Amino acid sequence: MRADGRDSLLGAGVSSTAGPNDRLQRVQSQVNEVRGVMQQNVDVMLENMEKTAALESSSAELAQQANVFRVNARRTRQKMWWQNFKIKLAIGCGCFLFLLIIAWSWGWFGG
């Protein structure tokens, strides 16, 4: 309280003719403003929580898909390695047989 009997917090910037009802209405309007801001903050927080939950579930799904992809990629890589090995083996055996036929026709095996 100030020396003249007015409350310095509630009466700041108010003329001496303002009555207690005006102060009460001002305080009530401030309370309503704060309530509105808090309600908006709570609404935003709830939206963020929903978005976070959706993001969490989609990231878990992506992690599962990444594991499936990794397993399939490993299987495919092994399968392609074996296929490449078989082709190289077939070409090598074909070349070896071709050289044996040439060597046999030239008489290298005692004939």
Distance bins in CASP14 RR format, pairs under 12 A and 6 or more apart:
PFRMAT RR
TARGET T0000
AUTHOR 0000-0000-0000
RMODE 2
METHOD distances of the structure
MODEL  1
1 7 1 0 1 0 0 0 0 0 0 0 0
1 8 1 0 0 1 0 0 0 0 0 0 0
1 9 0 0 0 0 1 0 0 0 0 0 0
1 10 0 0 0 0 0 1 0 0 0 0 0
1 11 0 0 0 0 0 1 0 0 0 0 0
2 8 1 0 1 0 0 0 0 0 0 0 0
2 9 0 0 0 0 0 1 0 0 0 0 0
2 10 0 0 0 0 0 1 0 0 0 0 0
2 11 0 0 0 0 1 0 0 0 0 0 0
2 12 0 0 0 0 0 1 0 0 0 0 0
2 16 0 0 0 0 0 1 0 0 0 0 0
4 11 0 0 0 0 0 1 0 0 0 0 0
4 16 0 0 0 0 1 0 0 0 0 0 0
5 11 0 0 0 0 0 1 0 0 0 0 0
5 16 0 0 0 0 0 1 0 0 0 0 0
6 12 0 0 0 0 1 0 0 0 0 0 0
6 13 0 0 0 0 0 1 0 0 0 0 0
6 14 0 0 0 0 1 0 0 0 0 0 0
6 15 0 0 0 0 0 1 0 0 0 0 0
6 16 1 0 0 1 0 0 0 0 0 0 0
6 17 0 0 0 0 0 1 0 0 0 0 0
6 18 0 0 0 0 1 0 0 0 0 0 0
6 19 0 0 0 0 0 1 0 0 0 0 0
6 20 0 0 0 0 0 1 0 0 0 0 0
6 23 0 0 0 0 1 0 0 0 0 0 0
7 13 0 0 0 0 0 1 0 0 0 0 0
7 14 0 0 0 0 1 0 0 0 0 0 0
7 18 0 0 0 0 0 1 0 0 0 0 0
7 19 0 0 0 0 0 1 0 0 0 0 0
7 20 0 0 0 0 0 1 0 0 0 0 0
7 23 0 0 0 0 1 0 0 0 0 0 0
7 27 0 0 0 0 0 1 0 0 0 0 0
8 14 0 0 0 0 0 1 0 0 0 0 0
9 23 0 0 0 0 0 1 0 0 0 0 0
9 26 0 0 0 0 0 1 0 0 0 0 0
9 27 0 0 0 0 1 0 0 0 0 0 0
9 30 0 0 0 0 0 1 0 0 0 0 0
10 18 0 0 0 0 1 0 0 0 0 0 0
10 19 0 0 0 0 0 1 0 0 0 0 0
10 20 0 0 0 0 1 0 0 0 0 0 0
10 22 0 0 0 0 1 0 0 0 0 0 0
10 23 1 0 1 0 0 0 0 0 0 0 0
10 24 0 0 0 0 1 0 0 0 0 0 0
10 25 0 0 0 0 0 1 0 0 0 0 0
10 26 1 0 0 1 0 0 0 0 0 0 0
10 27 1 0 0 1 0 0 0 0 0 0 0
10 28 0 0 0 0 0 1 0 0 0 0 0
10 30 0 0 0 0 0 1 0 0 0 0 0
11 17 0 0 0 0 0 1 0 0 0 0 0
11 18 1 0 0 1 0 0 0 0 0 0 0
11 19 0 0 0 0 1 0 0 0 0 0 0
11 20 0 0 0 0 0 1 0 0 0 0 0
11 22 0 0 0 0 1 0 0 0 0 0 0
11 23 1 0 0 1 0 0 0 0 0 0 0
11 24 0 0 0 0 0 1 0 0 0 0 0
11 26 0 0 0 0 1 0 0 0 0 0 0
11 27 0 0 0 0 0 1 0 0 0 0 0
12 18 0 0 0 0 0 1 0 0 0 0 0
12 23 0 0 0 0 0 1 0 0 0 0 0
12 26 0 0 0 0 0 1 0 0 0 0 0
13 22 0 0 0 0 0 1 0 0 0 0 0
13 23 0 0 0 0 0 1 0 0 0 0 0
13 26 0 0 0 0 0 1 0 0 0 0 0
14 20 0 0 0 0 0 1 0 0 0 0 0
14 22 1 0 0 1 0 0 0 0 0 0 0
14 23 1 0 0 1 0 0 0 0 0 0 0
14 25 0 0 0 0 0 1 0 0 0 0 0
14 26 0 0 0 0 1 0 0 0 0 0 0
14 27 0 0 0 0 0 1 0 0 0 0 0
15 22 0 0 0 0 1 0 0 0 0 0 0
15 23 0 0 0 0 0 1 0 0 0 0 0
16 22 0 0 0 0 0 1 0 0 0 0 0
18 24 0 0 0 0 0 1 0 0 0 0 0
18 25 0 0 0 0 0 1 0 0 0 0 0
18 26 0 0 0 0 1 0 0 0 0 0 0
19 25 0 0 0 0 1 0 0 0 0 0 0
19 26 0 0 0 0 0 1 0 0 0 0 0
20 26 0 0 0 0 0 1 0 0 0 0 0
20 27 0 0 0 0 0 1 0 0 0 0 0
21 27 0 0 0 0 0 1 0 0 0 0 0
21 28 0 0 0 0 0 1 0 0 0 0 0
22 28 0 0 0 0 0 1 0 0 0 0 0
22 29 0 0 0 0 0 1 0 0 0 0 0
23 29 0 0 0 0 0 1 0 0 0 0 0
23 30 0 0 0 0 0 1 0 0 0 0 0
24 30 0 0 0 0 0 1 0 0 0 0 0
24 31 0 0 0 0 0 1 0 0 0 0 0
25 31 0 0 0 0 0 1 0 0 0 0 0
25 32 0 0 0 0 0 1 0 0 0 0 0
26 32 0 0 0 0 0 1 0 0 0 0 0
26 33 0 0 0 0 0 1 0 0 0 0 0
27 33 0 0 0 0 0 1 0 0 0 0 0
27 34 0 0 0 0 0 1 0 0 0 0 0
28 34 0 0 0 0 0 1 0 0 0 0 0
28 35 0 0 0 0 0 1 0 0 0 0 0
29 35 0 0 0 0 0 1 0 0 0 0 0
29 36 0 0 0 0 0 1 0 0 0 0 0
30 36 0 0 0 0 0 1 0 0 0 0 0
30 37 0 0 0 0 0 1 0 0 0 0 0
31 37 0 0 0 0 0 1 0 0 0 0 0
31 38 0 0 0 0 0 1 0 0 0 0 0
32 38 0 0 0 0 0 1 0 0 0 0 0
32 39 0 0 0 0 0 1 0 0 0 0 0
33 39 0 0 0 0 0 1 0 0 0 0 0
33 40 0 0 0 0 0 1 0 0 0 0 0
34 40 0 0 0 0 0 1 0 0 0 0 0
34 41 0 0 0 0 0 1 0 0 0 0 0
35 41 0 0 0 0 0 1 0 0 0 0 0
35 42 0 0 0 0 0 1 0 0 0 0 0
36 42 0 0 0 0 1 0 0 0 0 0 0
36 43 0 0 0 0 1 0 0 0 0 0 0
36 44 0 0 0 0 0 1 0 0 0 0 0
37 43 0 0 0 0 0 1 0 0 0 0 0
37 44 0 0 0 0 0 1 0 0 0 0 0
38 44 0 0 0 0 0 1 0 0 0 0 0
38 45 0 0 0 0 0 1 0 0 0 0 0
39 45 0 0 0 0 0 1 0 0 0 0 0
39 46 0 0 0 0 0 1 0 0 0 0 0
40 46 0 0 0 0 0 1 0 0 0 0 0
40 47 0 0 0 0 0 1 0 0 0 0 0
41 47 0 0 0 0 0 1 0 0 0 0 0
41 48 0 0 0 0 0 1 0 0 0 0 0
42 48 0 0 0 0 0 1 0 0 0 0 0
42 49 0 0 0 0 0 1 0 0 0 0 0
43 49 0 0 0 0 0 1 0 0 0 0 0
43 50 0 0 0 0 0 1 0 0 0 0 0
44 50 0 0 0 0 0 1 0 0 0 0 0
44 51 0 0 0 0 0 1 0 0 0 0 0
45 51 0 0 0 0 0 1 0 0 0 0 0
45 52 0 0 0 0 0 1 0 0 0 0 0
46 52 0 0 0 0 0 1 0 0 0 0 0
46 53 0 0 0 0 0 1 0 0 0 0 0
47 53 0 0 0 0 0 1 0 0 0 0 0
47 54 0 0 0 0 0 1 0 0 0 0 0
48 54 0 0 0 0 0 1 0 0 0 0 0
48 55 0 0 0 0 0 1 0 0 0 0 0
49 55 0 0 0 0 0 1 0 0 0 0 0
49 56 0 0 0 0 0 1 0 0 0 0 0
50 56 0 0 0 0 0 1 0 0 0 0 0
50 57 0 0 0 0 0 1 0 0 0 0 0
51 57 0 0 0 0 0 1 0 0 0 0 0
51 58 0 0 0 0 0 1 0 0 0 0 0
52 58 0 0 0 0 0 1 0 0 0 0 0
52 59 0 0 0 0 0 1 0 0 0 0 0
53 59 0 0 0 0 0 1 0 0 0 0 0
53 60 0 0 0 0 0 1 0 0 0 0 0
54 60 0 0 0 0 0 1 0 0 0 0 0
54 61 0 0 0 0 0 1 0 0 0 0 0
55 61 0 0 0 0 0 1 0 0 0 0 0
55 62 0 0 0 0 0 1 0 0 0 0 0
56 62 0 0 0 0 0 1 0 0 0 0 0
56 63 0 0 0 0 0 1 0 0 0 0 0
57 63 0 0 0 0 0 1 0 0 0 0 0
57 64 0 0 0 0 0 1 0 0 0 0 0
58 64 0 0 0 0 0 1 0 0 0 0 0
58 65 0 0 0 0 0 1 0 0 0 0 0
59 65 0 0 0 0 0 1 0 0 0 0 0
59 66 0 0 0 0 0 1 0 0 0 0 0
60 66 0 0 0 0 0 1 0 0 0 0 0
60 67 0 0 0 0 0 1 0 0 0 0 0
61 67 0 0 0 0 0 1 0 0 0 0 0
61 68 0 0 0 0 0 1 0 0 0 0 0
62 68 0 0 0 0 0 1 0 0 0 0 0
62 69 0 0 0 0 0 1 0 0 0 0 0
63 69 0 0 0 0 0 1 0 0 0 0 0
63 70 0 0 0 0 0 1 0 0 0 0 0
64 70 0 0 0 0 0 1 0 0 0 0 0
64 71 0 0 0 0 0 1 0 0 0 0 0
65 71 0 0 0 0 0 1 0 0 0 0 0
65 72 0 0 0 0 0 1 0 0 0 0 0
66 72 0 0 0 0 0 1 0 0 0 0 0
66 73 0 0 0 0 0 1 0 0 0 0 0
67 73 0 0 0 0 0 1 0 0 0 0 0
67 74 0 0 0 0 0 1 0 0 0 0 0
68 74 0 0 0 0 0 1 0 0 0 0 0
68 75 0 0 0 0 0 1 0 0 0 0 0
69 75 0 0 0 0 0 1 0 0 0 0 0
69 76 0 0 0 0 0 1 0 0 0 0 0
70 76 0 0 0 0 0 1 0 0 0 0 0
70 77 0 0 0 0 0 1 0 0 0 0 0
71 77 0 0 0 0 0 1 0 0 0 0 0
71 78 0 0 0 0 0 1 0 0 0 0 0
72 78 0 0 0 0 0 1 0 0 0 0 0
72 79 0 0 0 0 0 1 0 0 0 0 0
73 79 0 0 0 0 0 1 0 0 0 0 0
73 80 0 0 0 0 0 1 0 0 0 0 0
74 80 0 0 0 0 0 1 0 0 0 0 0
74 81 0 0 0 0 0 1 0 0 0 0 0
75 81 0 0 0 0 0 1 0 0 0 0 0
75 82 0 0 0 0 0 1 0 0 0 0 0
76 82 0 0 0 0 0 1 0 0 0 0 0
76 83 0 0 0 0 0 1 0 0 0 0 0
77 83 0 0 0 0 0 1 0 0 0 0 0
77 84 0 0 0 0 0 1 0 0 0 0 0
78 84 0 0 0 0 0 1 0 0 0 0 0
78 85 0 0 0 0 0 1 0 0 0 0 0
79 85 0 0 0 0 0 1 0 0 0 0 0
79 86 0 0 0 0 0 1 0 0 0 0 0
80 86 0 0 0 0 0 1 0 0 0 0 0
80 87 0 0 0 0 0 1 0 0 0 0 0
81 87 0 0 0 0 0 1 0 0 0 0 0
81 88 0 0 0 0 0 1 0 0 0 0 0
82 88 0 0 0 0 0 1 0 0 0 0 0
82 89 0 0 0 0 0 1 0 0 0 0 0
83 89 0 0 0 0 0 1 0 0 0 0 0
83 90 0 0 0 0 0 1 0 0 0 0 0
84 90 0 0 0 0 0 1 0 0 0 0 0
84 91 0 0 0 0 0 1 0 0 0 0 0
85 91 0 0 0 0 0 1 0 0 0 0 0
85 92 0 0 0 0 0 1 0 0 0 0 0
86 92 0 0 0 0 0 1 0 0 0 0 0
86 93 0 0 0 0 0 1 0 0 0 0 0
87 93 0 0 0 0 0 1 0 0 0 0 0
87 94 0 0 0 0 0 1 0 0 0 0 0
88 94 0 0 0 0 0 1 0 0 0 0 0
88 95 0 0 0 0 0 1 0 0 0 0 0
89 95 0 0 0 0 0 1 0 0 0 0 0
89 96 0 0 0 0 0 1 0 0 0 0 0
90 96 0 0 0 0 0 1 0 0 0 0 0
90 97 0 0 0 0 0 1 0 0 0 0 0
91 97 0 0 0 0 0 1 0 0 0 0 0
91 98 0 0 0 0 0 1 0 0 0 0 0
92 98 0 0 0 0 1 0 0 0 0 0 0
92 99 0 0 0 0 1 0 0 0 0 0 0
92 100 0 0 0 0 0 1 0 0 0 0 0
93 99 0 0 0 0 0 1 0 0 0 0 0
93 100 0 0 0 0 0 1 0 0 0 0 0
94 100 0 0 0 0 1 0 0 0 0 0 0
94 101 0 0 0 0 1 0 0 0 0 0 0
94 102 0 0 0 0 0 1 0 0 0 0 0
95 101 0 0 0 0 0 1 0 0 0 0 0
95 102 0 0 0 0 0 1 0 0 0 0 0
96 102 0 0 0 0 0 1 0 0 0 0 0
96 103 0 0 0 0 0 1 0 0 0 0 0
97 103 0 0 0 0 0 1 0 0 0 0 0
97 104 0 0 0 0 0 1 0 0 0 0 0
98 104 0 0 0 0 0 1 0 0 0 0 0
98 105 0 0 0 0 0 1 0 0 0 0 0
99 105 0 0 0 0 0 1 0 0 0 0 0
99 106 0 0 0 0 0 1 0 0 0 0 0
99 108 0 0 0 0 0 1 0 0 0 0 0
100 106 0 0 0 0 0 1 0 0 0 0 0
100 107 0 0 0 0 0 1 0 0 0 0 0
100 108 0 0 0 0 1 0 0 0 0 0 0
100 109 0 0 0 0 1 0 0 0 0 0 0
101 107 0 0 0 0 0 1 0 0 0 0 0
101 108 0 0 0 0 0 1 0 0 0 0 0
101 109 0 0 0 0 0 1 0 0 0 0 0
102 108 0 0 0 0 1 0 0 0 0 0 0
102 109 0 0 0 0 0 1 0 0 0 0 0
103 109 1 0 0 1 0 0 0 0 0 0 0
103 110 0 0 0 0 0 1 0 0 0 0 0
103 111 0 0 0 0 0 1 0 0 0 0 0
104 110 0 0 0 0 1 0 0 0 0 0 0
104 111 0 0 0 0 1 0 0 0 0 0 0
105 111 0 0 0 0 0 1 0 0 0 0 0
END
